[in-house]
Amino acid sequence: MNLITHIRHCQECNPNSPCGNGHLYVVELGRGIKDRYTVQPGKGYLYVGSTGKSIEERFLDNLTRKDGTVVSIQEARDMPEDGQWKYNSPGTKKIRKHYVRHRPDLFYYQYNPIILNKADPNQLKRRETKLAKKLRNRGYKVFGDHGID
């Protein structure tokens, strides 16, 4: 069921054995999202995020209900945003509704893993913001928790 296990997201993570460090990820959005905006970006729509989990684990969290049930991306698209999801942020809702694929080719593979420094708790978020700005400057509409949407 996992759509992204065949994609390499981190140089140190192995399937079923995450490296335990921070990770950046980029998700391509499509499937109707362009109908929501009058001005269309030149290259498309992306979601940029970061996680202390493996990217595979974080993606499955997007598809997990509060009762622990994990659904397919198609089932998630068809289900209501009823507050019964593990994560209910605006970005997570966009991913469930508009997911096309992960895009490690858009720079994040080369950054991962990000060794977390306990003395700098904002390091991962800063790297996420920098990647989001880089992609926005290249013509994408970028969503996420980095304050540049």
Helices and strands as residue ranges (DSSP letters): E 23-29, G 33-36, E 44-51, H 55-62, H 73-78, H 90-98, E 99-102, H 108-111, H 123-137, E 140-143
